Each structure stands twice: as C-alpha cells, then as structure tokens.
Amino acid sequence: MAIGWEKVTVDLATSLGPIQLATPLVAASGTVGSVWEFAKVADPIAYGAMTAKSVSGDPWKGRPPPRLAPAGLGMLNGIGIQNVGIDAWRTETAPKLRRVGTQVWGSAVGTTPAEYARVAIGLAAAGVAAVEVNLSCPNLEDGRMFALDATLSGEVIAAVKGAVELPVGAKLSPDAEEIVPIALACHEAGADWLTLTNTARGAGIDIRSRRPLLSGVVGGYSGAPLKPISLRCVIEVAQALTEVPILGCGGVMRGADVIEYLMAGATAVGLGTIHFAEPRAATRILAEMVQWCEENGVDRVIDLVGAMEAG
Ligand SMILES: Cc1cc2nc3c(=O)[nH]c(=O)nc-3n(C[C@H](O)[C@H](O)[C@H](O)COP(=O)(O)O)c2cc1C
C-alpha cells in the first residue's frame, strides 16, 4: 500500500528525548538484520529509525536449531543473540549504514557492564545515531538477566553513558517483577529513553515428537499476544516517571496498535515480529495511522501522547 507521502496532512514528527524522529515508527532490534540488507526490501522512510540486531563484544555462536517457532498467536525465538562481535560488525556494516535512508541505531549486548561499554564504543565508531542497550541478557557473575535487577541495569547504563556521547536507550524486559524501579534506575543512570519492552520468556512443546519447540527450551515470546503486557509496562512507567521518554514495543500489527501505545504515553513505537510476515508493514501501518488521525481530527501524532483518559 503506497501512503502517498505528498498528500499526508498529519504531522508525523515526534521525538524520543534528544532524538528527533520523522515518524513514530522504529524497527525493533533483531527483526531487520543489520538494517542495510532489510532496507532494500522495506520502505526506510516509513521509519523514524531502524535498529540493528544486538551485537556483543566477541562473536556469539547462538543456539542450534530450532530457533524460531510459531506459538499460539505469537512467535517464540531462541536465537541466542548470534552475532559476529563488534569488531567484525563494525568493519562489515559501517560503510553501508549511510545509504539506508533513515537513521540507524545500534544495539549493544554483553555479559558485563565493561563489555556493553566496549560494544557501544564500536557502534559509535560505525556511525550509528544512537545506542539501544539490550538488557535482556544473563550477566556473567550469576547468570541472572540484567533487566530483572535495578542495580545491575543501572550499572550497565552508567557504563555505556560513560563510554559514548550518543543518545543511549535502555531496553527492558516485561518479565521484571516490578518494572518501575528498573526504569527509574536506568533513568537515574542517564538513559535518554526506555524501550518497553523486549520479548517475554516463553516455551512450547511439539506434542507429537514430545520435543520443545526451541533447542534452548525457553526463549522469547513476541507478536500480538505481547501487546497488553508491554502496554501495561508503558502505562506503569509513564505514570510513575512522567519525564522519561518511552519507546513502546510489543505486538504492533496495525495502525490502531501504534495509537494505543502513544495514548499510553510512548512517543515512538517499535515494530518487530510483524516484519517476518510482512516486510513492508511499516508503510501500511503508517497509512492506517494517518487515516485514523484524519478521521478523528488529530493534526499531529504527538498530540496523542499520553492521551489516555483516567479509568
Ligand atoms: C527473531 C527475533 C530476534 C530478536 N532479536 C533481538 C535482539 O537481537 N535484540 C533486542 O534487543 N531485541 C530482539 N528482539 C526483540 C524485538 O526487538 C522486540 O522487542 C520484541 O520482539 C517485541 O516486539 P514485537 O512483538 O513487535 O516483535 C528479537 C525479536 C525476535 C522476534
């Protein structure tokens, strides 16, 4: 579906802390490769920004297959953040990022705060516009996910903020028992925005073979069923920490889902799993959003931010 950009009367511009975005849509990490490959089959100008898959300090092999499986109305993945490591990523990717047509963010992952910082330095050198910190990774010391612990999350964000001049976002997990204290720790450590959220931990079994759907048994659950959970995280954080910029992410399939996240308090919204079924989904979703705004007398998408009425 062509959106007919020249005729759009709704102002799509938004911001995420210090970052200006031409549209509120952001391609979610891990669902658009290292961006430049995906940009050839998608419509990059539909996105305010596109996020590359997470990169670690040294190369990670990832998990053996099966690593992706449909499960209910969503999808399980247990890729194990396979990647070539920051040095090779930088050499391979940096020359191609400038030709993408929208801003590209890097995503850092690691098992210690120092590794996250090292990756962020490499991402900055590759020319990314911002660094999103993927905190859904087990830390080396006790194997517990950084994103489930406020102190550890804050330490990682402080290390990355100390290492680069770029805007830094903290990507949190919907599995946190209480999301607000973790959001607060990241904000106090200097995060310029919060991405809410990553996948939720999930599992499935093929009852014929009696084997788990993923080789790692437990993986990340994403897609439509995640939306109410991520949206709840956005509402809780937006209401508790009114000054923190939020990128809502989880289960967006239609323009109406984006509007819901904006009303919850996000100023930008991620698209992830939808890309696997529909690589050009951003163009359709943006057109649906514009149509809704026109029908409802909304001239600027930023006027929808936090527009949810009291319950
Ligand atoms: C196959 C796959 C790989 C992913 N890899 C990453 C990753 O490398 N880094 C990251 O921060 N999030 C990763 N995610 C999480 C997405 O960026 C997104 O936060 C999540 O899937 C929820 O959004 P969705 O329901 O629109 O997919 C991945 C998701 C999927 C489905």
PDBQT file of the ligand as one rigid body, heavy atoms in Angstrom, charges set to zero:
ROOT
HETATM    1  C1  LIG A 401      13.581 -13.243  15.971  1.00  0.00    +0.000 C 
HETATM    2  C2  LIG A 401      13.734 -12.118  16.946  1.00  0.00    +0.000 A 
HETATM    3  C3  LIG A 401      15.005 -11.661  17.270  1.00  0.00    +0.000 A 
HETATM    4  C4  LIG A 401      15.162 -10.630  18.186  1.00  0.00    +0.000 A 
HETATM    5  N1  LIG A 401      16.424 -10.185  18.485  1.00  0.00    +0.000 NA
HETATM    6  C5  LIG A 401      16.584  -9.121  19.309  1.00  0.00    +0.000 A 
HETATM    7  C6  LIG A 401      17.877  -8.569  19.525  1.00  0.00    +0.000 A 
HETATM    8  O1  LIG A 401      18.889  -9.002  18.952  1.00  0.00    +0.000 OA
HETATM    9  N2  LIG A 401      17.971  -7.522  20.392  1.00  0.00    +0.000 N 
HETATM   10  C7  LIG A 401      16.888  -6.981  21.029  1.00  0.00    +0.000 A 
HETATM   11  O2  LIG A 401      17.036  -6.017  21.788  1.00  0.00    +0.000 OA
HETATM   12  N3  LIG A 401      15.648  -7.472  20.806  1.00  0.00    +0.000 NA
HETATM   13  C8  LIG A 401      15.478  -8.527  19.971  1.00  0.00    +0.000 A 
HETATM   14  N4  LIG A 401      14.216  -8.996  19.718  1.00  0.00    +0.000 N 
HETATM   15  C9  LIG A 401      13.047  -8.381  20.394  1.00  0.00    +0.000 C 
HETATM   16  C10 LIG A 401      12.346  -7.350  19.500  1.00  0.00    +0.000 C 
HETATM   17  O3  LIG A 401      13.204  -6.276  19.188  1.00  0.00    +0.000 OA
HETATM   18  C11 LIG A 401      11.080  -6.806  20.192  1.00  0.00    +0.000 C 
HETATM   19  O4  LIG A 401      11.456  -6.106  21.356  1.00  0.00    +0.000 OA
HETATM   20  C12 LIG A 401      10.100  -7.901  20.585  1.00  0.00    +0.000 C 
HETATM   21  O5  LIG A 401      10.040  -8.903  19.590  1.00  0.00    +0.000 OA
HETATM   22  C13 LIG A 401       8.689  -7.365  20.863  1.00  0.00    +0.000 C 
HETATM   23  O6  LIG A 401       8.143  -6.719  19.739  1.00  0.00    +0.000 OA
HETATM   24  P1  LIG A 401       7.204  -7.467  18.654  1.00  0.00    +0.000 P 
HETATM   25  O7  LIG A 401       6.119  -8.153  19.421  1.00  0.00    +0.000 OA
HETATM   26  O8  LIG A 401       6.733  -6.378  17.751  1.00  0.00    +0.000 OA
HETATM   27  O9  LIG A 401       8.076  -8.448  17.949  1.00  0.00    +0.000 OA
HETATM   28  C14 LIG A 401      14.029 -10.036  18.807  1.00  0.00    +0.000 A 
HETATM   29  C15 LIG A 401      12.752 -10.499  18.459  1.00  0.00    +0.000 A 
HETATM   30  C16 LIG A 401      12.584 -11.513  17.551  1.00  0.00    +0.000 A 
HETATM   31  C17 LIG A 401      11.198 -11.967  17.207  1.00  0.00    +0.000 C 
ENDROOT
TORSDOF 0
